[in-house]
Protein backbone atom coordinates (compact mmCIF):
# COMPACT_ATOMS: atom_id res chain seq x y z
CA UNK A 1 0.00 0.00 0.00
CA UNK A 2 1.42 3.37 -1.00
CA UNK A 3 0.88 6.59 0.95
CA UNK A 4 -1.65 9.03 -0.49
CA UNK A 5 -0.46 11.52 -3.10
CA UNK A 6 -2.58 14.68 -2.95
CA UNK A 7 -2.52 16.53 -6.27
CA UNK A 8 -4.03 19.83 -5.18
CA UNK A 9 -3.07 22.42 -2.63
CA UNK A 10 -0.07 22.18 -0.34
CA UNK A 11 1.44 18.76 0.42
CA UNK A 12 4.34 18.33 2.83
CA UNK A 13 6.19 15.07 3.39
CA UNK A 14 8.44 15.19 6.43
CA UNK A 15 8.82 11.45 7.11
CA UNK A 16 11.90 10.05 5.39
CA UNK A 17 13.21 13.47 4.37
CA UNK A 18 11.64 16.72 3.20
CA UNK A 19 9.42 17.25 0.18
CA UNK A 20 7.05 20.14 -0.50
CA UNK A 21 4.58 20.25 -3.40
CA UNK A 22 1.98 22.71 -4.59
CA UNK A 23 -0.81 21.31 -6.76
CA UNK A 24 1.22 18.15 -7.30
CA UNK A 25 4.36 19.94 -8.47
CA UNK A 26 7.62 20.33 -6.54
CA UNK A 27 8.01 23.80 -5.06
CA UNK A 28 10.60 25.85 -6.89
CA UNK A 29 12.81 28.40 -5.19
CA UNK A 30 15.59 28.60 -2.66
CA UNK A 31 15.72 26.01 0.07
CA UNK A 32 18.12 25.48 2.94
CA UNK A 33 18.17 23.66 6.27
CA UNK A 34 17.05 26.56 8.46
CA UNK A 35 14.14 27.15 6.08
CA UNK A 36 13.13 23.48 6.30
CA UNK A 37 13.55 23.54 10.07
CA UNK A 38 11.43 26.65 10.59
CA UNK A 39 8.62 25.32 8.41
CA UNK A 40 8.65 21.90 10.06
CA UNK A 41 8.60 23.39 13.55
CA UNK A 42 5.69 25.73 12.75
CA UNK A 43 3.78 22.90 11.08
CA UNK A 44 4.17 20.45 13.98
CA UNK A 45 3.54 23.09 16.64
CA UNK A 46 0.70 24.73 14.71
CA UNK A 47 -1.74 24.86 17.62
CA UNK A 48 -0.23 28.04 19.06
CA UNK A 49 1.36 31.38 18.25
CA UNK A 50 5.15 31.44 18.55
CA UNK A 51 7.01 34.48 19.77
CA UNK A 52 9.60 35.71 17.29
CA UNK A 53 12.38 35.94 19.86
CA UNK A 54 11.79 32.32 20.86
CA UNK A 55 11.95 31.12 17.24
CA UNK A 56 15.05 33.22 16.61
CA UNK A 57 16.79 31.72 19.63
CA UNK A 58 15.64 28.22 18.67
CA UNK A 59 17.37 28.34 15.28
CA UNK A 60 20.07 30.98 15.71
CA UNK A 61 21.10 30.70 19.34
CA UNK A 62 24.74 31.45 18.52
CA UNK A 63 23.91 34.91 17.17
CA UNK A 64 23.15 38.09 19.04
CA UNK A 65 19.37 38.75 19.35
CA UNK A 66 19.24 41.42 16.62
CA UNK A 67 21.05 39.21 14.08
CA UNK A 68 18.92 36.20 15.02
CA UNK A 69 15.70 38.20 14.53
CA UNK A 70 16.98 39.39 11.15
CA UNK A 71 17.72 35.81 10.10
CA UNK A 72 14.22 34.79 11.15
CA UNK A 73 12.64 37.59 9.09
CA UNK A 74 14.60 36.61 5.98
CA UNK A 75 13.80 32.93 6.36
CA UNK A 76 10.10 33.64 6.85
CA UNK A 77 10.20 35.91 3.79
CA UNK A 78 11.71 33.06 1.76
CA UNK A 79 8.99 30.69 2.93
CA UNK A 80 6.29 33.14 1.95
CA UNK A 81 7.87 33.69 -1.45
CA UNK A 82 7.90 29.97 -2.35
CA UNK A 83 4.64 28.96 -0.63
CA UNK A 84 2.27 31.92 -0.60
CA UNK A 85 3.08 33.84 -3.78
CA UNK A 86 2.41 30.96 -6.23
CA UNK A 87 -1.05 30.31 -4.76
CA UNK A 88 -2.10 33.65 -3.34
CA UNK A 89 -2.96 31.80 -0.13
CA UNK A 90 -1.94 33.11 3.27
CA UNK A 91 -0.16 30.32 5.12
CA UNK A 92 1.46 32.23 7.97
CA UNK A 93 -0.40 34.41 10.43
CA UNK A 94 2.06 36.99 11.70
CA UNK A 95 2.17 39.98 13.99
CA UNK A 96 4.99 42.16 15.24
CA UNK A 97 5.70 39.61 17.96
CA UNK A 98 4.35 36.23 16.81
CA UNK A 99 4.22 33.75 13.91
CA UNK A 100 1.81 30.89 13.31
CA UNK A 101 1.27 28.38 10.49
CA UNK A 102 -2.43 28.35 9.49
CA UNK A 103 -2.58 26.72 6.06
CA UNK A 104 -4.73 23.72 5.28
CA UNK A 105 -3.12 20.96 3.26
CA UNK A 106 -1.81 17.45 3.39
CA UNK A 107 1.02 16.91 5.92
CA UNK A 108 2.13 13.30 6.21
CA UNK A 109 3.46 13.48 9.76
CA UNK A 110 0.19 14.91 11.11
CA UNK A 111 -1.77 12.24 9.25
CA UNK A 112 0.52 9.50 10.58
CA UNK A 113 0.40 10.77 14.16
CA UNK A 114 -3.39 11.03 14.11
CA UNK A 115 -3.92 7.56 12.64
CA UNK A 116 -1.21 6.00 14.80
CA UNK A 117 -2.64 7.39 18.02
CA UNK A 118 -6.13 6.25 17.03
CA UNK A 119 -4.83 2.75 16.34
CA UNK A 120 -2.73 2.55 19.49
CA UNK A 121 -5.44 3.62 21.94
CA UNK A 122 -8.36 1.85 20.27
CA UNK A 123 -8.25 -1.95 20.19
CA UNK A 124 -11.17 -1.94 17.76
CA UNK A 125 -9.22 -0.36 14.92
CA UNK A 126 -9.11 -2.86 12.05
CA UNK A 127 -6.06 -4.21 10.27
CA UNK A 128 -6.64 -2.07 7.20
CA UNK A 129 -6.43 1.20 9.09
CA UNK A 130 -3.36 0.09 11.01
CA UNK A 131 -1.67 -0.90 7.76
CA UNK A 132 -2.69 2.43 6.27
CA UNK A 133 -1.11 4.22 9.23
CA UNK A 134 2.20 2.35 9.07
CA UNK A 135 2.40 2.96 5.31
CA UNK A 136 2.69 6.67 6.06
CA UNK A 137 5.89 6.09 8.02
CA UNK A 138 8.37 6.30 5.16
CA UNK A 139 11.37 6.92 7.39
CA UNK A 140 12.78 9.09 10.13
CA UNK A 141 11.20 12.50 10.69
CA UNK A 142 13.20 15.04 8.64
CA UNK A 143 15.77 12.38 7.81
CA UNK A 144 19.15 13.85 7.00
CA UNK A 145 18.44 17.23 8.58
CA UNK A 146 20.84 18.35 11.28
CA UNK A 147 21.47 21.76 12.85
CA UNK A 148 24.43 21.27 15.21
CA UNK A 149 24.57 25.02 15.87
CA UNK A 150 20.97 24.99 17.15
CA UNK A 151 20.97 22.65 20.19
CA UNK A 152 17.42 23.48 21.30
CA UNK A 153 16.07 22.64 17.85
CA UNK A 154 18.16 19.45 17.80
CA UNK A 155 16.61 18.44 21.12
CA UNK A 156 13.10 19.09 19.78
CA UNK A 157 13.97 17.17 16.61
CA UNK A 158 15.22 14.16 18.58
CA UNK A 159 12.06 14.05 20.67
CA UNK A 160 9.86 14.19 17.56
CA UNK A 161 11.88 11.50 15.81
CA UNK A 162 11.83 9.15 18.76
CA UNK A 163 8.13 9.60 19.49
CA UNK A 164 7.19 8.84 15.87
CA UNK A 165 9.67 5.96 15.75
CA UNK A 166 7.99 4.43 18.79
CA UNK A 167 4.54 4.82 17.27
CA UNK A 168 5.77 2.98 14.17
CA UNK A 169 7.31 0.16 16.19
CA UNK A 170 4.16 -0.47 18.18
CA UNK A 171 2.04 -0.50 15.03
CA UNK A 172 4.41 -2.95 13.33
CA UNK A 173 4.38 -5.23 16.35
CA UNK A 174 0.60 -5.18 16.60
CA UNK A 175 0.24 -5.97 12.89
CA UNK A 176 2.79 -8.78 12.98
CA UNK A 177 1.25 -10.35 16.08
CA UNK A 178 -2.29 -10.07 14.72
CA UNK A 179 -1.39 -11.83 11.47
CA UNK A 180 0.56 -14.49 13.39
CA UNK A 181 -2.44 -15.21 15.63
CA UNK A 182 -4.51 -15.85 12.50
CA UNK A 183 -1.82 -18.15 11.10
CA UNK A 184 -0.89 -15.68 8.33
CA UNK A 185 2.83 -16.15 8.89
CA UNK A 186 4.01 -14.67 5.59
CA UNK A 187 1.99 -11.51 6.15
CA UNK A 188 3.19 -11.34 9.75
CA UNK A 189 6.77 -11.73 8.53
CA UNK A 190 6.58 -8.58 6.39
CA UNK A 191 5.82 -6.40 9.39
CA UNK A 192 8.24 -8.22 11.67
CA UNK A 193 11.06 -7.84 9.16
CA UNK A 194 10.44 -4.12 8.83
CA UNK A 195 10.51 -3.88 12.63
CA UNK A 196 14.00 -5.41 12.64
CA UNK A 197 15.09 -2.93 9.98
CA UNK A 198 14.04 -0.08 12.28
CA UNK A 199 15.40 -1.77 15.44
CA UNK A 200 18.30 -4.02 14.34
CA UNK A 201 19.56 -4.58 17.93
CA UNK A 202 16.23 -5.76 19.38
CA UNK A 203 16.77 -9.48 20.00
CA UNK A 204 13.15 -10.37 20.73
CA UNK A 205 12.23 -8.85 17.36
CA UNK A 206 15.01 -10.87 15.70
CA UNK A 207 13.67 -14.05 17.32
CA UNK A 208 10.14 -13.27 16.19
CA UNK A 209 11.36 -12.83 12.61
CA UNK A 210 13.34 -16.08 12.78
CA UNK A 211 10.26 -17.97 14.03
CA UNK A 212 8.05 -16.50 11.34
CA UNK A 213 10.53 -17.47 8.65
CA UNK A 214 10.60 -21.01 10.01
CA UNK A 215 6.82 -21.28 10.45
CA UNK A 216 6.33 -20.10 6.85
CA UNK A 217 8.63 -22.87 5.64
CA UNK A 218 11.78 -20.79 5.19
CA UNK A 219 14.24 -22.39 7.61
CA UNK A 220 17.28 -21.35 5.58
CA UNK A 221 16.13 -17.73 5.59
CA UNK A 222 15.63 -17.94 9.36
CA UNK A 223 19.22 -19.14 9.85
CA UNK A 224 20.50 -16.47 7.45
CA UNK A 225 18.68 -13.86 9.55
CA UNK A 226 20.39 -15.25 12.65
CA UNK A 227 23.87 -15.32 11.08
CA UNK A 228 23.57 -11.76 9.78
CA UNK A 229 22.52 -10.63 13.26
CA UNK A 230 25.46 -12.48 14.84
CA UNK A 231 27.94 -10.87 12.46
CA UNK A 232 26.51 -7.42 13.11
CA UNK A 233 26.71 -7.90 16.89
CA UNK A 234 30.26 -9.19 16.66
CA UNK A 235 31.62 -6.58 14.23
CA UNK A 236 29.91 -3.49 15.64
CA UNK A 237 29.49 -4.30 19.33
CA UNK A 238 31.84 -7.22 19.93
CA UNK A 239 29.18 -9.34 21.64
CA UNK A 240 27.22 -12.56 21.08
CA UNK A 241 23.44 -13.01 20.92
CA UNK A 242 21.87 -14.15 24.17
CA UNK A 243 21.08 -17.75 25.04
CA UNK A 244 17.44 -17.65 23.93
CA UNK A 245 18.42 -16.50 20.45
CA UNK A 246 21.12 -19.17 20.17
CA UNK A 247 18.71 -21.87 21.37
CA UNK A 248 16.07 -20.82 18.84
CA UNK A 249 18.61 -20.97 16.01
CA UNK A 250 19.58 -24.48 17.06
CA UNK A 251 15.92 -25.58 17.16
CA UNK A 252 15.37 -24.24 13.66
CA UNK A 253 18.52 -25.97 12.35
CA UNK A 254 17.27 -29.28 13.74
CA UNK A 255 13.74 -28.75 12.47
CA UNK A 256 12.37 -28.84 16.02
CA UNK A 257 10.33 -25.64 15.90
CA UNK A 258 6.71 -26.64 16.46
CA UNK A 259 5.41 -23.66 18.40
CA UNK A 260 1.98 -22.15 18.10
CA UNK A 261 1.42 -18.70 16.69
CA UNK A 262 0.34 -17.51 20.15
CA UNK A 263 3.85 -18.25 21.42
CA UNK A 264 5.20 -15.65 19.01
CA UNK A 265 2.87 -13.05 20.46
CA UNK A 266 3.73 -14.09 24.02
CA UNK A 267 7.38 -13.30 23.42
CA UNK A 268 6.63 -9.99 21.72
CA UNK A 269 9.21 -7.27 21.94
CA UNK A 270 9.37 -5.08 25.00
CA UNK A 271 7.64 -2.19 23.25
CA UNK A 272 4.20 -3.91 23.33
CA UNK A 273 1.68 -1.49 24.84
CA UNK A 274 -1.76 -0.05 24.45
CA UNK A 275 -0.69 3.54 25.02
CA UNK A 276 2.17 5.12 23.03
CA UNK A 277 5.13 6.32 25.03
CA UNK A 278 6.24 9.92 24.74
CA UNK A 279 9.97 10.48 24.49
CA UNK A 280 11.88 12.20 27.28
CA UNK A 281 15.48 13.36 27.40
CA UNK A 282 17.59 12.75 30.50
CA UNK A 283 21.22 12.19 31.49
CA UNK A 284 22.45 8.74 32.39
CA UNK A 285 25.76 6.93 32.74
CA UNK A 286 26.09 3.69 30.79
CA UNK A 287 28.40 0.86 31.88
CA UNK A 288 29.37 -1.88 29.45
CA UNK A 289 31.14 -4.95 30.81
CA UNK A 290 32.70 -7.47 28.41
CA UNK A 291 33.62 -10.95 29.66
CA UNK A 292 35.93 -12.77 27.27
CA UNK A 293 36.85 -16.45 27.73
CA UNK A 294 40.36 -17.13 26.43
CA UNK A 295 40.73 -20.86 27.11
CA UNK A 296 37.61 -22.28 25.44
CA UNK A 297 36.30 -22.20 21.88
CA UNK A 298 33.10 -24.25 21.99
CA UNK A 299 30.20 -21.83 22.33
CA UNK A 300 28.21 -24.04 24.71
CA UNK A 301 31.22 -24.45 27.00
CA UNK A 302 31.85 -20.70 26.91
CA UNK A 303 28.27 -19.93 27.99
CA UNK A 304 28.50 -22.44 30.88
CA UNK A 305 31.85 -21.00 31.98
CA UNK A 306 30.46 -17.42 31.88
CA UNK A 307 27.39 -18.16 33.97
CA UNK A 308 28.98 -17.79 37.40
CA UNK A 309 31.19 -14.71 36.79
CA UNK A 310 28.41 -13.00 34.87
CA UNK A 311 26.02 -13.54 37.79
CA UNK A 312 28.63 -12.10 40.16
CA UNK A 313 29.10 -9.03 37.93
CA UNK A 314 25.33 -8.47 37.85
CA UNK A 315 25.26 -8.57 41.67
CA UNK A 316 28.07 -6.01 41.90
CA UNK A 317 26.38 -3.65 39.46
CA UNK A 318 23.02 -3.90 41.21
CA UNK A 319 24.58 -3.32 44.62
CA UNK A 320 25.77 0.04 43.33
CA UNK A 321 22.28 0.89 42.00
CA UNK A 322 22.98 -0.09 38.41
CA UNK A 323 20.03 -1.05 36.24
CA UNK A 324 20.81 -4.09 34.05
CA UNK A 325 19.02 -3.96 30.71
CA UNK A 326 20.88 -6.48 28.54
CA UNK A 327 22.98 -9.59 29.14
CA UNK A 328 24.28 -10.68 25.77
CA UNK A 329 26.68 -13.61 25.63
CA UNK A 330 29.80 -12.23 27.30
CA UNK A 331 28.41 -8.73 27.70
CA UNK A 332 26.46 -6.73 30.29
CA UNK A 333 24.86 -3.33 29.69
CA UNK A 334 23.77 -1.31 32.72
CA UNK A 335 22.47 2.19 33.39
CA UNK A 336 23.20 4.41 36.37
CA UNK A 337 20.93 7.35 37.09
CA UNK A 338 18.10 5.50 35.37
CA UNK A 339 15.26 4.79 35.97
CA UNK A 340 15.82 6.80 39.17
CA UNK A 341 18.22 9.72 39.11
CA UNK A 342 21.26 9.72 41.40
CA UNK A 343 23.57 12.67 41.89
CA UNK A 344 26.57 10.33 42.06
CA UNK A 345 25.45 8.01 39.21
CA UNK A 346 28.68 8.43 37.24
CA UNK A 347 30.83 7.75 40.29
CA UNK A 348 28.85 4.60 41.11
CA UNK A 349 29.21 3.39 37.53
CA UNK A 350 33.00 3.75 37.59
CA UNK A 351 33.16 2.05 41.00
CA UNK A 352 31.12 -0.84 39.57
CA UNK A 353 33.39 -1.00 36.53
CA UNK A 354 36.50 -1.31 38.71
CA UNK A 355 34.83 -3.93 40.88
CA UNK A 356 33.74 -6.17 38.01
CA UNK A 357 37.21 -6.19 36.46
CA UNK A 358 38.54 -7.58 39.74
CA UNK A 359 36.41 -10.68 39.08
CA UNK A 360 38.77 -11.70 36.27
CA UNK A 361 40.40 -15.10 36.76
CA UNK A 362 42.66 -17.35 34.72
CA UNK A 363 41.04 -17.86 31.34
CA UNK A 364 38.65 -14.93 31.77
CA UNK A 365 39.42 -11.33 30.77
CA UNK A 366 37.05 -8.56 31.77
CA UNK A 367 37.00 -5.11 30.20
CA UNK A 368 34.62 -2.36 31.25
CA UNK A 369 33.80 1.02 29.75
CA UNK A 370 31.70 3.92 30.96
CA UNK A 371 30.15 6.88 29.14
CA UNK A 372 27.83 9.61 30.38
CA UNK A 373 25.41 11.29 28.01
CA UNK A 374 21.86 12.21 27.19
CA UNK A 375 19.45 9.40 26.40
CA UNK A 376 16.04 9.58 24.79
CA UNK A 377 13.67 7.35 26.71
CA UNK A 378 9.96 6.79 26.84
CA UNK A 379 9.65 5.16 30.23
CA UNK A 380 10.06 1.55 29.11
CA UNK A 381 12.74 0.37 31.54
CA UNK A 382 13.85 -2.53 29.33
CA UNK A 383 15.07 -0.19 26.58
CA UNK A 384 15.98 3.14 28.18
CA UNK A 385 18.28 4.43 25.43
CA UNK A 386 16.07 3.91 22.42
CA UNK A 387 18.11 6.11 20.11
CA UNK A 388 21.17 4.18 21.23
CA UNK A 389 23.98 6.68 20.64
CA UNK A 390 25.03 6.94 24.30
CA UNK A 391 24.97 3.18 24.79
CA UNK A 392 26.84 2.53 21.56
CA UNK A 393 29.62 4.92 22.59
CA UNK A 394 29.88 3.19 25.97
CA UNK A 395 30.28 -0.18 24.25
CA UNK A 396 32.81 1.09 21.73
CA UNK A 397 35.03 2.56 24.44
CA UNK A 398 36.23 -0.89 25.44
CA UNK A 399 38.23 -1.05 22.20
CA UNK A 400 40.35 1.86 23.37
CA UNK A 401 41.82 -0.33 26.13
CA UNK A 402 42.76 -3.12 23.73
CA UNK A 403 44.30 -0.66 21.29
CA UNK A 404 46.34 1.21 23.86
CA UNK A 405 47.28 -1.29 26.55
CA UNK A 406 48.57 -4.84 26.72
CA UNK A 407 46.42 -5.73 29.73
CA UNK A 408 42.78 -6.76 29.43
CA UNK A 409 41.15 -6.26 32.83
CA UNK A 410 40.87 -2.50 32.72
CA UNK A 411 38.30 0.31 32.70
CA UNK A 412 37.99 3.01 30.05
CA UNK A 413 35.84 6.11 30.53
CA UNK A 414 34.89 8.91 28.20
CA UNK A 415 35.86 12.51 28.72
CA UNK A 416 32.24 13.29 29.65
CA UNK A 417 32.40 10.78 32.51
CA UNK A 418 35.93 11.84 33.48
CA UNK A 419 34.79 15.46 33.85
CA UNK A 420 32.20 14.34 36.41
CA UNK A 421 34.27 11.88 38.46
CA UNK A 422 37.68 13.53 38.27
CA UNK A 423 39.24 13.68 41.73
CA UNK A 424 37.47 10.53 42.89
CA UNK A 425 39.65 8.31 40.68
CA UNK A 426 43.23 8.32 39.45
CA UNK A 427 43.20 8.18 35.66
CA UNK A 428 45.61 8.30 32.74
CA UNK A 429 44.78 9.61 29.29
CA UNK A 430 44.63 7.17 26.38
CA UNK A 431 44.61 10.09 23.94
CA UNK A 432 42.03 11.54 21.61
CA UNK A 433 40.26 8.91 19.51
CA UNK A 434 37.57 8.81 16.84
CA UNK A 435 34.57 6.65 17.62
CA UNK A 436 31.71 5.71 15.34
CA UNK A 437 28.59 7.63 16.36
CA UNK A 438 30.51 10.60 17.72
CA UNK A 439 30.60 13.74 15.62
CA UNK A 440 34.11 14.60 16.80
CA UNK A 441 37.08 12.79 18.36
CA UNK A 442 36.90 12.20 22.12
CA UNK A 443 39.59 11.95 24.75
CA UNK A 444 39.51 8.57 26.49
CA UNK A 445 40.85 7.80 29.97
CA UNK A 446 41.97 4.61 31.67
CA UNK A 447 40.90 4.36 35.32
CA UNK A 448 43.79 3.25 37.52
CA UNK A 449 42.24 3.19 40.98
CA UNK A 450 40.03 5.08 43.42
CA UNK A 451 41.78 8.16 44.81
CA UNK A 452 40.35 7.76 48.30
CA UNK A 453 38.17 10.88 47.99
CA UNK A 454 34.77 10.48 49.61
CA UNK A 455 33.33 14.00 49.36
CA UNK A 456 33.35 16.84 46.85
CA UNK A 457 35.84 18.63 49.06
CA UNK A 458 38.15 15.59 49.01
CA UNK A 459 37.83 15.36 45.23
CA UNK A 460 38.57 19.06 44.82
CA UNK A 461 41.77 18.65 46.84
CA UNK A 462 42.84 15.82 44.50
CA UNK A 463 42.49 17.88 41.33
CA UNK A 464 43.26 21.44 42.40
CA UNK A 465 46.88 22.63 42.26
CA UNK A 466 48.41 23.75 45.55
CA UNK A 467 48.57 27.38 44.43
CA UNK A 468 45.12 28.87 44.65
CA UNK A 469 43.63 25.65 46.02
CA UNK A 470 41.80 27.27 48.91
CA UNK A 471 40.09 29.84 46.71
CA UNK A 472 39.09 27.22 44.16
CA UNK A 473 37.63 24.90 46.79
CA UNK A 474 35.70 27.76 48.38
CA UNK A 475 34.27 28.67 45.00
CA UNK A 476 33.34 25.03 44.31
CA UNK A 477 31.50 24.65 47.60
CA UNK A 478 29.56 27.94 47.37
Order of alpha helices (4+ residues) and beta strands (2+ residues): beta-beta-beta-alpha-beta-alpha-alpha-beta-beta-beta-alpha-alpha-alpha-alpha-alpha-alpha-alpha-alpha-beta-alpha-beta-beta-alpha-beta-alpha-alpha-beta-alpha-beta-beta-alpha-alpha
